[in-house]
Amino acid sequence: MKVRKQGNSLVVTVPKKFGIKSGTEVIAVKGKDGSFTYIPKMKNPFTDENVHFEHDNEEFDDNTTGRDET
């Protein structure tokens, strides 16, 4: 892949074999080592009816950490 300039932006061409559809919105994340990752942008999971949060089976013990009792 090669980075090229288009107007005031830089463009990375994604190979077709990656299977990403044209128009897909992504979020760019830059790593400390100069690397970068593109992650498909998703809808707000709290308003998406297809996302379900199930916490019914979670168990918490009585151990507390991080605070001393006085």
Rosetta blueprint (number, residue, H / E / L):
1 M L
2 K L
3 V E
4 R E
5 K E
6 Q E
7 G L
8 N L
9 S E
10 L E
11 V E
12 V E
13 T L
14 V L
15 P L
16 K H
17 K H
18 F H
19 G L
20 I L
21 K L
22 S L
23 G L
24 T L
25 E L
26 V E
27 I E
28 A E
29 V E
30 K E
31 G L
32 K L
33 D L
34 G L
35 S L
36 F E
37 T E
38 Y E
39 I E
40 P E
41 K L
42 M L
43 K L
44 N L
45 P L
46 F L
47 T L
48 D L
49 E L
50 N L
51 V L
52 H L
53 F L
54 E L
55 H L
56 D L
57 N L
58 E L
59 E L
60 F L
61 D L
62 D L
63 N L
64 T L
65 T L
66 G L
67 R L
68 D L
69 E L
70 T L
